[in-house]
Amino acid sequence: LPLPLAGRVRQVRTQHGRLLGWSETGPEGAPQALFLHPMLGRGGGWQGVWQHLPGRHLIAPDLPGHGRTDFDISQDLQEQAMIDALSVIDGPVDLVGHSFGGTVALRIAVAKPELVRSLTLIEPVYFVLLRDALHPAYLDYLRQAQPLAGALARGDHDSAARAFIDTWGGVPAHEIPTRKWREIVARMPLVEQSQNATLNGAAPERLRLSDVARLAMPVQLIEGDRSPSVVSAIGDVLAENVPGLKRAQIADAGHMLAQSHSETVGAQIAAFWRGIADGRGTDAAVAA
């Protein structure tokens, strides 16, 4: 097994007075890779994947309202996450984003393509792109997400957390320790705020489907074969609109595959990067 990484945890106060924290490891001066975690996660959650990515300077910020990073409620969550992510790098990166972090990664790749050598998306939950594509899965998902939407509208964050975990979590809600459960419940307002960009498209700077057609860097999409059906629909829409996108499916994996199948996900990312470096494009794949 790989040896544990000698990771470092950083925290600074931004020019606007917020605390911003991140995890990093790997040699200084090595090519940088930026990792953006899912909703309810934290930067340190990439450690399992990082074990399989030697030779890079790996950086993972805590997204706003997560870990050691504050959230300014006067700003859009996705916009704030993008600004934070760009502030912890000092040049081009290989960009990796999972779930909500994948939506932030897409925003960065479109807005700052000169800073993105390659883009790896792990089940990005950009539901509103389905609406842009007039895909029936958008309305289907809205119906399926009614328990979550109703609980958020009522301010019933405990019920909202149960609905969210039932769909997107890797374990049943009743198996989550009490302290961790309280943290999840407390972050339900972040889930609601994230929907401005990802679900209802109310965020003023939200990504549109026409934007992704401009992506010119190598792009891969990693999915689990046991994830919610809306994930595959989003993947279909991205594959139809992102030039040269390659898809890899991880067997027996659900939405939290970067944690449950970290070795396979890490190997897939490493193969993708090697393929680019060797001039083989994005054809390398190890999904099992």
C-alpha positions as semicolon CSV with decimal commas, in nm:
position;residue;x (nm);y (nm);z (nm)
1;L;0,000;0,000;0,000
2;P;0,119;0,358;-0,057
3;L;0,272;0,533;0,242
4;P;0,059;0,803;0,409
5;L;0,112;1,147;0,261
6;A;0,292;1,414;0,459
7;G;0,016;1,667;0,406
8;R;0,008;2,029;0,513
9;V;-0,290;2,234;0,628
10;R;-0,296;2,607;0,557
11;Q;-0,526;2,892;0,656
12;V;-0,521;3,261;0,568
13;R;-0,752;3,557;0,604
14;T;-0,868;3,688;0,269
15;Q;-0,870;4,055;0,172
16;H;-1,240;4,057;0,257
17;G;-1,178;3,925;0,607
18;R;-1,290;3,565;0,560
19;L;-1,085;3,268;0,674
20;L;-0,980;3,038;0,390
21;G;-0,831;2,696;0,461
22;W;-0,682;2,430;0,237
23;S;-0,485;2,106;0,238
24;E;-0,184;2,038;0,020
25;T;0,092;1,785;-0,029
26;G;0,367;1,699;-0,272
27;P;0,689;1,872;-0,369
28;E;0,698;2,249;-0,405
29;G;0,773;2,342;-0,764
30;A;0,612;2,028;-0,906
31;P;0,318;2,065;-1,148
32;Q;0,013;2,175;-0,951
33;A;-0,320;1,995;-0,938
34;L;-0,627;2,155;-0,782
35;F;-0,900;1,940;-0,625
36;L;-1,249;2,065;-0,534
37;H;-1,452;1,852;-0,295
38;P;-1,828;1,781;-0,287
39;M;-2,088;1,947;-0,071
40;L;-2,048;1,852;0,299
41;G;-1,686;1,744;0,240
42;R;-1,352;1,913;0,299
43;G;-1,019;1,943;0,123
44;G;-0,857;1,673;0,334
45;G;-1,110;1,423;0,199
46;W;-0,896;1,379;-0,113
47;Q;-0,619;1,197;0,076
48;G;-0,728;0,853;-0,046
49;V;-0,711;0,964;-0,409
50;W;-0,387;1,154;-0,354
51;Q;-0,207;0,836;-0,245
52;H;-0,208;0,731;-0,610
53;L;-0,089;1,060;-0,763
54;P;0,282;1,098;-0,688
55;G;0,503;1,369;-0,831
56;R;0,250;1,652;-0,820
57;H;0,189;1,945;-0,588
58;L;-0,170;1,866;-0,485
59;I;-0,393;2,140;-0,343
60;A;-0,749;2,114;-0,210
61;P;-0,926;2,417;-0,061
62;D;-1,210;2,379;0,186
63;L;-1,509;2,519;0,001
64;P;-1,699;2,811;0,163
65;G;-1,875;2,704;0,482
66;H;-1,672;2,382;0,500
67;G;-1,370;2,285;0,707
68;R;-1,157;2,590;0,786
69;T;-1,322;2,822;0,531
70;D;-1,587;3,080;0,615
71;F;-1,886;3,159;0,395
72;D;-1,994;3,516;0,330
73;I;-2,372;3,490;0,297
74;S;-2,382;3,811;0,093
75;Q;-2,213;3,630;-0,198
76;D;-2,312;3,342;-0,423
77;L;-2,166;3,017;-0,292
78;Q;-2,035;2,888;-0,625
79;E;-1,886;3,225;-0,718
80;Q;-1,713;3,248;-0,381
81;A;-1,580;2,893;-0,416
82;M;-1,433;2,977;-0,757
83;I;-1,258;3,288;-0,626
84;D;-1,116;3,093;-0,331
85;A;-0,992;2,811;-0,551
86;L;-0,812;3,047;-0,787
87;S;-0,646;3,224;-0,494
88;V;-0,457;2,913;-0,375
89;I;-0,280;2,838;-0,704
90;D;0,001;3,029;-0,875
91;G;-0,017;2,896;-1,231
92;P;-0,177;2,637;-1,459
93;V;-0,320;2,329;-1,289
94;D;-0,471;1,993;-1,361
95;L;-0,820;2,056;-1,224
96;V;-1,037;1,791;-1,054
97;G;-1,386;1,851;-0,915
98;H;-1,639;1,618;-0,752
99;S;-2,015;1,683;-0,733
100;F;-2,066;2,050;-0,634
101;G;-1,689;2,087;-0,661
102;G;-1,726;1,967;-1,019
103;T;-1,962;2,255;-1,094
104;V;-1,704;2,498;-0,958
105;A;-1,436;2,329;-1,169
106;L;-1,646;2,374;-1,481
107;R;-1,690;2,743;-1,402
108;I;-1,313;2,784;-1,363
109;A;-1,237;2,594;-1,684
110;V;-1,474;2,817;-1,882
111;A;-1,372;3,145;-1,716
112;K;-0,996;3,083;-1,691
113;P;-0,900;2,826;-1,956
114;E;-0,540;2,948;-1,955
115;L;-0,509;2,816;-1,598
116;V;-0,642;2,466;-1,671
117;R;-0,414;2,207;-1,833
118;S;-0,673;1,933;-1,797
119;L;-1,016;1,892;-1,641
120;T;-1,145;1,587;-1,455
121;L;-1,512;1,596;-1,356
122;I;-1,645;1,341;-1,107
123;E;-2,025;1,346;-1,128
124;P;-2,073;1,724;-1,145
125;V;-2,424;1,806;-1,024
126;Y;-2,499;2,079;-1,279
127;F;-2,870;2,002;-1,303
128;V;-2,958;2,326;-1,479
129;L;-2,757;2,216;-1,784
130;L;-3,029;1,954;-1,832
131;R;-3,282;2,237;-1,846
132;D;-3,069;2,417;-2,103
133;A;-3,067;2,097;-2,311
134;L;-3,446;2,050;-2,272
135;H;-3,367;1,707;-2,127
136;P;-3,661;1,531;-1,955
137;A;-3,434;1,427;-1,668
138;Y;-3,448;1,785;-1,536
139;L;-3,820;1,773;-1,451
140;D;-3,784;1,412;-1,335
141;Y;-3,517;1,520;-1,088
142;L;-3,725;1,813;-0,962
143;R;-4,002;1,565;-0,880
144;Q;-3,761;1,324;-0,712
145;A;-3,607;1,607;-0,509
146;Q;-3,938;1,728;-0,367
147;P;-3,869;1,590;-0,015
148;L;-3,544;1,789;-0,003
149;A;-3,698;2,102;-0,155
150;G;-3,998;2,090;0,077
151;A;-3,786;2,045;0,389
152;L;-3,557;2,333;0,291
153;A;-3,856;2,557;0,224
154;R;-3,993;2,476;0,572
155;G;-3,656;2,533;0,736
156;D;-3,664;2,170;0,854
157;H;-3,293;2,108;0,817
158;D;-3,294;1,768;0,984
159;S;-3,544;1,630;0,731
160;A;-3,355;1,807;0,452
161;A;-3,033;1,639;0,562
162;R;-3,201;1,298;0,558
163;A;-3,338;1,356;0,208
164;F;-3,000;1,479;0,087
165;I;-2,805;1,187;0,236
166;D;-3,060;0,934;0,108
167;T;-2,987;1,051;-0,247
168;W;-2,623;1,158;-0,242
169;G;-2,459;1,016;0,070
170;G;-2,246;0,706;0,075
171;V;-2,401;0,561;0,393
172;P;-2,752;0,553;0,546
173;A;-2,835;0,854;0,760
174;H;-2,884;0,642;1,072
175;E;-2,524;0,518;1,052
176;I;-2,372;0,865;1,068
177;P;-2,229;0,953;1,413
178;T;-2,420;1,217;1,609
179;R;-2,148;1,483;1,594
180;K;-2,106;1,441;1,219
181;W;-2,483;1,445;1,172
182;R;-2,509;1,780;1,350
183;E;-2,248;1,922;1,111
184;I;-2,446;1,794;0,812
185;V;-2,772;1,944;0,939
186;A;-2,602;2,277;1,004
187;R;-2,483;2,292;0,642
188;M;-2,822;2,247;0,480
189;P;-2,844;2,624;0,412
190;L;-2,533;2,578;0,195
191;V;-2,712;2,306;-0,003
192;E;-3,003;2,545;-0,055
193;Q;-2,772;2,830;-0,157
194;S;-2,582;2,610;-0,404
195;Q;-2,902;2,552;-0,600
196;N;-2,899;2,910;-0,727
197;A;-2,620;2,809;-0,961
198;T;-2,674;2,436;-1,005
199;L;-3,051;2,374;-1,003
200;N;-3,268;2,678;-1,063
201;G;-3,015;2,892;-1,250
202;A;-3,085;3,204;-1,044
203;A;-2,718;3,293;-0,991
204;P;-2,631;3,589;-1,215
205;E;-2,302;3,434;-1,330
206;R;-2,417;3,075;-1,361
207;L;-2,274;2,854;-1,634
208;R;-2,481;2,784;-1,945
209;L;-2,467;2,481;-2,169
210;S;-2,341;2,690;-2,459
211;D;-2,036;2,784;-2,250
212;V;-1,900;2,429;-2,221
213;A;-1,871;2,395;-2,598
214;R;-1,576;2,637;-2,575
215;L;-1,366;2,405;-2,359
216;A;-1,046;2,318;-2,544
217;M;-0,839;2,139;-2,277
218;P;-0,852;1,758;-2,234
219;V;-1,164;1,668;-2,032
220;Q;-1,261;1,342;-1,868
221;L;-1,580;1,251;-1,682
222;I;-1,579;0,982;-1,412
223;E;-1,905;0,827;-1,293
224;G;-2,020;0,542;-1,072
225;D;-2,252;0,280;-1,215
226;R;-2,474;0,291;-0,904
227;S;-2,524;0,667;-0,890
228;P;-2,863;0,839;-0,927
229;S;-2,992;0,834;-1,284
230;V;-2,973;1,212;-1,312
231;V;-2,593;1,181;-1,294
232;S;-2,584;0,978;-1,616
233;A;-2,819;1,226;-1,783
234;I;-2,587;1,516;-1,696
235;G;-2,299;1,308;-1,832
236;D;-2,486;1,251;-2,158
237;V;-2,545;1,625;-2,201
238;L;-2,182;1,708;-2,127
239;A;-2,059;1,438;-2,366
240;E;-2,276;1,585;-2,642
241;N;-2,145;1,937;-2,587
242;V;-1,785;1,920;-2,458
243;P;-1,543;1,858;-2,746
244;G;-1,345;1,536;-2,705
245;L;-1,481;1,451;-2,359
246;K;-1,396;1,097;-2,246
247;R;-1,613;0,905;-1,998
248;A;-1,505;0,640;-1,751
249;Q;-1,742;0,437;-1,534
250;I;-1,639;0,283;-1,201
251;A;-1,808;-0,048;-1,124
252;D;-2,004;-0,094;-0,801
253;A;-1,963;0,274;-0,714
254;G;-2,214;0,537;-0,614
255;H;-2,196;0,915;-0,599
256;M;-1,929;0,923;-0,326
257;L;-1,689;0,718;-0,541
258;A;-1,390;0,946;-0,477
259;Q;-1,403;0,823;-0,116
260;S;-1,542;0,470;-0,152
261;H;-1,328;0,382;-0,458
262;S;-1,038;0,620;-0,407
263;E;-0,775;0,380;-0,544
264;T;-0,961;0,327;-0,872
265;V;-1,046;0,695;-0,907
266;G;-0,684;0,790;-0,834
267;A;-0,558;0,540;-1,091
268;Q;-0,804;0,675;-1,350
269;I;-0,686;1,031;-1,295
270;A;-0,320;0,923;-1,310
271;A;-0,380;0,736;-1,636
272;F;-0,555;1,040;-1,783
273;W;-0,264;1,266;-1,692
274;R;-0,010;1,017;-1,829
275;G;-0,202;0,993;-2,156
276;I;-0,187;1,369;-2,198
277;A;0,186;1,384;-2,113
278;D;0,264;1,096;-2,352
279;G;0,074;1,257;-2,636
280;R;-0,194;0,989;-2,635
281;G;-0,469;1,237;-2,570
282;T;-0,732;1,119;-2,323
283;D;-0,763;0,757;-2,429
284;A;-0,600;0,609;-2,118
285;A;-0,858;0,437;-1,898
286;V;-0,843;0,196;-1,607
287;A;-1,205;0,195;-1,492
288;A;-1,317;-0,138;-1,360
